[in-house]
């Protein structure tokens, strides 16, 4: 790496039991990039991303959820497309040739790499972070500094510092490094994702990591009298008696196969629920969905109506390794050691670098006062192979069977989390 990259020891503040999360791990800081404290307040303007980005991000979210539904009949699925998109965009900054073309066809079919970087930064930098609702994101790159040492391109690190405010660490990729990475993810997700990696692969030379935390309070919280037990008919054709939250909302959505409602948080975000019609499973409903339809569905919502609703209180966790799903979406070369072209990341003598795993974990809790959600994603590079006044229109949407839900950002309707609830008591 060039002289403009310097290293310094950095110890993370003590975590549980006073343990430091990143003792004696080397952090690389870009002299000409984002300052280490990542404040960068002058440049963080709420710039509206281009329409192409909104469509691409929604399309990626819908298709990624579809891929995660295969083989998951009757189970809960919840992803953060924002988290996965960020890690893959960081990685794509080092891709070239067909590898880059394929990645852009999945992540940003209507943008080039520069456009994706600029639009994703503009959107994430403009996300609401207030007392009533906040979405916080953190990124890091971990580089092996012993054994198989990757010579990393300075331009790759600088782009990911400038656009993604990514911390960059050098470490031995031993048990101490694994512990440090997991504690980083736990801290950045406020304890909701406690273990993002179970092991470090022997051939791994780099890990790109994102963590996202959402905390939102309902604009109109559920009162105690609005919570009572009812029956949820789950995706395994079982009956669950669980607490339901009842309310009247003012935004109704409908297409030819599902009905739903929108419940706003205090600031910046909304919860969207879609209940497929009787006889249609959430997986069958999502099979015909794309990003354009999702955005138009929300844009065409009926407002100033009365929607009588019920929703079960629920918590859900999900974990998936996404390489097969992403390859099936069209970026297969990135995971093929004989075809991947990541020369823009760096090089090992006579050894190709490719994506081995993309590990994704999520958590969500939906209760009377609001919603907590978190996600963490790791890309692994390896070498080798309140009651409304009645209106003239009234609807009912009672979520008493499996449904699709999303947390969307207000200005764009881009899903920051999207999932399916098949079981309330998934234990």
C-alpha positions in Angstrom: 0.0 0.0 0.0 1.1 3.6 -0.7 2.7 5.9 1.9 -0.5 7.8 2.2 -1.9 4.8 4.1 -0.7 4.7 7.7 -1.4 2.2 10.5 -1.9 2.6 14.2 -3.0 0.5 17.1 -6.6 0.9 18.1 -8.3 -0.6 21.1 -12.1 -0.7 21.2 -13.8 0.5 24.4 -14.4 -2.3 26.9 -17.4 -4.4 26.2 -19.0 -7.0 28.4 -16.9 -8.0 31.4 -14.5 -5.3 30.6 -13.0 -7.1 27.6 -11.7 -5.0 24.7 -13.1 -6.0 21.4 -10.2 -5.1 19.1 -7.0 -5.2 21.2 -3.8 -4.9 19.2 -5.6 -5.0 15.9 -4.1 -2.7 13.3 -6.5 -0.1 11.9 -5.6 1.5 8.5 -6.8 5.1 8.2 -6.8 7.0 4.9 -5.0 10.3 5.2 -7.1 11.8 2.3 -10.3 9.9 3.1 -13.0 10.2 5.7 -11.6 11.2 9.2 -11.4 8.4 11.6 -14.2 9.6 13.8 -16.4 9.6 10.6 -18.3 12.8 11.5 -17.9 14.4 8.1 -20.8 16.6 8.9 -20.2 19.2 6.2 -20.6 16.6 3.4 -23.6 14.7 4.9 -26.3 16.4 3.0 -29.7 14.8 2.6 -29.5 14.5 -1.2 -32.3 12.6 -2.8 -31.0 9.6 -4.7 -31.8 9.1 -8.3 -35.0 7.4 -9.3 -32.9 4.6 -10.9 -31.3 3.9 -7.5 -34.7 3.6 -5.8 -36.0 1.1 -8.4 -32.7 -0.9 -8.3 -32.7 -1.0 -4.5 -36.3 -2.1 -4.3 -35.8 -4.7 -7.0 -32.8 -6.1 -5.2 -34.7 -6.3 -2.0 -37.6 -8.2 -3.5 -35.5 -10.6 -5.5 -33.2 -11.3 -2.5 -36.3 -12.1 -0.3 -37.6 -14.4 -3.1 -34.3 -16.3 -3.1 -34.3 -16.7 0.6 -37.8 -18.3 0.5 -36.7 -21.4 -1.3 -36.8 -24.4 1.0 -38.1 -22.3 3.9 -41.8 -23.3 3.7 -43.5 -22.6 7.0 -40.5 -20.8 8.4 -39.9 -17.1 9.2 -37.6 -15.2 6.9 -36.4 -11.6 7.4 -33.5 -9.9 5.6 -32.0 -6.4 5.5 -31.4 -5.7 1.8 -29.7 -2.5 2.9 -27.0 -4.4 4.8 -26.4 -7.0 2.0 -26.4 -4.3 -0.7 -23.8 -2.3 1.2 -21.4 -5.2 1.6 -21.7 -6.2 -2.0 -21.3 -2.6 -3.2 -18.1 -2.3 -1.1 -16.9 -5.5 -2.7 -17.9 -4.5 -6.2 -15.5 -1.5 -5.9 -12.8 -4.0 -6.5 -14.5 -6.0 -9.3 -13.6 -5.8 -13.0 -14.8 -7.1 -16.3 -17.6 -9.7 -16.3 -17.5 -10.0 -12.5 -18.4 -6.3 -12.2 -21.0 -6.5 -15.0 -22.7 -9.4 -13.3 -22.6 -7.7 -9.9 -24.1 -4.5 -11.3 -26.8 -6.5 -13.1 -27.9 -7.8 -9.6 -27.3 -4.7 -7.5 -27.8 -1.8 -9.8 -29.0 -2.7 -13.3 -29.8 1.0 -14.1 -26.6 2.5 -12.7 -22.9 2.2 -13.1 -20.5 1.7 -10.2 -19.9 5.4 -9.6 -23.6 6.0 -9.7 -24.2 3.2 -7.2 -21.6 4.5 -4.8 -22.8 8.1 -5.0 -26.5 7.2 -4.7 -26.1 4.7 -1.9 -24.0 7.2 0.0 -26.5 10.0 -0.6 -29.4 7.8 0.6 -27.7 6.3 3.7 -26.3 9.7 4.7 -29.8 11.2 4.5 -31.5 8.5 6.6 -33.5 9.7 9.6 -31.6 9.3 12.8 -33.8 10.9 15.5 -35.2 10.0 18.9 -38.5 8.8 17.4 -36.8 6.5 14.8 -33.3 5.8 13.7 -31.3 3.6 11.4 -27.6 3.4 12.1 -25.1 1.6 9.9 -21.4 0.7 10.3 -18.9 -0.8 7.9 -15.5 -2.4 8.3 -12.9 -4.2 6.2 -10.6 -6.8 7.9 -7.4 -7.7 6.0 -5.1 -10.6 6.8 -1.6 -9.4 7.7 0.1 -12.8 8.3 0.6 -15.8 6.1 -1.2 -15.2 2.8 -0.9 -11.5 2.7 -3.1 -9.7 0.2 -1.5 -6.6 -1.4 -4.5 -4.3 -1.3 -5.1 -1.5 -3.7 -5.2 1.9 -2.1 -7.9 3.1 -4.4 -10.2 0.3 -3.2 -9.7 1.2 0.5 -10.2 4.9 -0.3 -13.4 4.4 -2.1 -14.8 2.4 0.7 -13.7 5.0 3.2 -15.1 7.9 1.2 -18.4 6.3 0.3 -19.1 3.9 3.1 -17.1 5.4 6.0 -15.5 1.9 6.4 -13.1 1.2 9.2 -10.1 -0.9 7.9 -8.3 -3.3 10.1 -5.2 -5.6 9.7 -5.2 -8.7 11.8 -3.7 -12.2 12.0 -7.0 -14.0 11.2 -6.7 -16.2 14.3 -9.2 -16.8 17.2 -8.5 -13.4 18.6 -9.5 -11.8 15.3 -12.7 -13.9 15.1 -13.6 -12.8 18.6 -12.9 -9.1 17.7 -15.1 -9.3 14.6 -18.0 -10.8 16.5 -17.7 -8.3 19.3 -17.6 -5.5 16.6 -20.9 -6.8 15.1 -22.4 -7.2 18.6 -21.5 -3.7 19.5 -22.7 -2.2 16.2 -26.1 -4.0 16.4 -26.5 -3.0 20.1 -26.3 -6.6 21.2 -28.9 -8.0 18.9 -26.5 -9.9 16.6 -24.0 -11.5 19.0 -22.1 -13.8 16.6 -21.8 -13.0 12.9 -19.1 -15.5 12.2 -18.6 -19.0 13.6 -15.1 -19.5 12.0 -12.5 -17.9 9.8 -11.7 -19.9 6.7 -8.1 -20.9 6.4 -7.8 -19.3 2.9 -9.6 -16.1 3.9 -7.7 -12.9 3.1 -10.4 -10.3 3.6 -13.7 -9.8 5.3 -16.1 -6.9 4.4 -18.7 -6.4 7.2 -21.8 -4.3 7.6 -24.1 -3.8 10.6 -27.5 -2.1 10.6 -29.7 -1.3 13.6 -33.2 0.1 13.4 -35.1 1.4 16.4 -38.5 3.0 15.8 -41.4 4.2 18.0 -44.9 4.0 16.5 -46.4 7.4 15.7 -49.5 6.0 17.6 -48.4 3.4 20.1 -50.8 0.6 21.0 -52.6 1.1 24.3 -53.0 -1.8 26.8 -56.7 -2.1 25.9 -55.7 -2.6 22.2 -53.8 -5.8 23.0 -55.6 -9.1 23.5 -55.1 -12.8 22.6 -56.3 -14.2 19.4 -55.5 -17.1 17.1 -52.8 -17.1 14.4 -53.1 -19.8 11.8 -49.4 -20.4 11.0 -47.5 -21.6 7.9 -47.4 -25.1 9.4 -51.2 -25.3 9.5 -51.1 -25.0 13.3 -53.2 -22.7 15.5 -51.3 -20.4 17.8 -53.0 -18.3 20.5 -50.9 -15.2 20.9 -51.2 -11.5 21.8 -52.5 -9.4 19.0 -52.3 -5.6 18.7 -55.5 -3.9 17.3 -55.6 -0.4 15.8 -57.2 1.7 13.1 -54.8 3.0 10.5 -55.4 5.5 7.6 -53.5 4.0 4.7 -54.7 1.0 2.7 -52.9 -0.9 0.0 -54.3 -3.5 -2.4 -53.4 -5.4 -5.5 -55.0 -8.4 -7.3 -53.6 -10.9 -4.7 -53.2 -9.1 -1.4 -54.4 -6.4 0.9 -52.5 -4.5 3.5 -51.9 -1.4 5.5 -49.2 1.1 6.4 -48.4 2.0 10.0 -46.0 5.0 10.4 -43.2 5.4 12.9 -42.7 8.8 14.6 -40.2 9.9 12.0 -38.7 8.8 8.7 -40.0 5.2 8.3 -43.2 3.1 8.0 -44.2 -0.4 8.7 -45.9 -2.1 5.7 -48.0 -5.3 6.1 -49.3 -7.3 3.1 -51.8 -10.2 3.7 -52.1 -12.5 0.7 -55.7 -13.5 -0.2 -57.0 -16.8 1.2 -55.4 -19.7 -0.6 -52.2 -17.8 -1.5 -49.1 -18.3 0.5 -46.7 -15.4 1.1 -44.1 -17.3 -1.1 -46.6 -17.6 -3.9 -47.5 -14.0 -3.6 -43.9 -12.8 -3.6 -43.1 -14.9 -6.7 -44.8 -12.4 -9.0 -43.4 -9.3 -7.2 -40.7 -7.1 -8.4 -39.3 -3.8 -7.2 -41.4 -1.7 -9.6 -44.6 -3.3 -8.4 -43.6 -2.9 -4.7 -42.9 0.8 -5.2 -46.1 1.4 -7.2 -48.1 -0.5 -4.6 -47.0 1.9 -1.9 -47.2 4.9 -4.1 -50.8 4.0 -4.9 -52.0 3.5 -1.3 -55.4 4.9 -0.4 -55.0 7.4 2.4 -57.5 9.2 4.6 -59.5 6.0 5.0 -60.2 3.8 8.0 -58.4 0.4 8.1 -59.2 -1.8 11.0 -56.1 -3.9 11.7 -54.7 -6.5 13.9 -51.1 -7.7 14.1 -49.5 -10.3 16.4 -46.6 -9.2 18.6 -43.6 -11.1 17.4 -39.9 -11.5 17.5 -37.9 -13.3 14.8 -34.3 -14.2 14.0 -32.9 -15.3 10.7 -29.6 -16.5 9.4 -28.5 -17.4 5.9 -25.4 -17.9 3.8 -26.3 -16.1 0.6 -23.6 -17.2 -2.0 -25.9 -19.7 -3.8 -28.8 -17.2 -3.8 -26.7 -14.4 -5.1 -25.1 -16.5 -7.8 -28.6 -17.6 -8.8 -29.6 -14.0 -9.1 -26.9 -13.5 -11.7 -23.5 -12.8 -10.1 -22.1 -16.3 -10.4 -18.5 -15.3 -11.4 -17.9 -13.6 -8.1 -18.1 -16.9 -6.3 -16.0 -18.9 -8.8 -12.3 -19.0 -8.2 -11.6 -19.7 -11.8 -13.6 -16.8 -13.2 -13.7 -14.0 -10.5 -11.9 -10.8 -11.3 -11.3 -8.8 -8.2 -8.0 -7.3 -9.3 -9.3 -3.9 -8.1 -9.2 -5.2 -4.5 -5.6 -6.5 -4.6 -3.5 -9.4 -5.5 -1.7 -12.5 -4.2 1.1 -14.0 -6.3 -0.3 -16.5 -8.7 -3.5 -16.9 -6.7 -7.0 -15.5 -7.6 -9.2 -13.8 -5.1 -12.9 -14.5 -5.0 -16.0 -14.3 -2.8 -16.5 -17.4 -0.7 -19.4 -16.7 1.6 -21.9 -13.9 2.2 -23.2 -14.5 5.7 -26.3 -12.6 6.8 -28.1 -12.5 10.2 -31.1 -10.5 11.2 -33.3 -9.8 14.3 -36.7 -8.1 14.7 -39.0 -7.3 17.5 -42.5 -5.8 16.9 -44.4 -4.8 20.0 -46.8 -2.1 21.4 -44.3 0.8 21.5 -42.5 0.2 18.2 -40.0 -2.0 16.4 -36.4 -2.9 17.0 -34.4 -4.6 14.1 -30.8 -5.4 13.4 -28.8 -7.0 10.7 -25.2 -7.9 10.0 -23.6 -9.1 6.8 -20.1 -10.4 6.0 -18.6 -10.9 2.6 -15.6 -13.3 2.8 -12.9 -13.0 0.2 -10.7 -16.1 -0.1 -7.6 -17.0 -2.1 -7.3 -20.3 -3.9 -10.0 -21.8 -5.4 -53.8 6.2 18.1 -57.6 6.0 16.9 -58.5 7.7 13.7 -61.7 9.6 13.0 -64.0 7.5 10.8 -63.8 8.2 7.1 -66.2 7.5 4.2 -64.2 4.4 3.3 -63.5 1.5 5.7 -61.4 -1.6 5.3 -60.3 -4.5 7.5 -56.9 -6.2 7.4 -56.4 -8.7 10.3 -53.0 -10.4 10.1 -54.2 -13.8 11.5 -52.3 -15.9 9.0 -48.8 -15.7 7.3 -48.0 -12.3 5.9 -45.3 -10.2 4.2 -43.9 -7.2 6.1 -41.3 -4.5 5.5 -39.8 -1.4 7.2 -39.5 1.2 4.5 -37.8 4.6 4.4 -40.3 7.4 4.0 -38.9 9.4 1.1 -38.2 6.5 -1.2 -40.2 3.5 0.0 -37.0 1.5 -0.2 -37.2 -1.5 2.2 -34.5 -1.5 4.9 -35.9 -4.7 6.2 -38.3 -7.1 4.5 -39.6 -10.5 5.6 -42.4 -13.0 6.0 -43.9 -14.1 9.3 -45.0 -17.7 9.1 -44.9 -18.5 12.8 -45.3 -16.2 15.8 -43.8 -18.8 18.3 -41.0 -20.0 16.1 -39.0 -21.4 19.1 
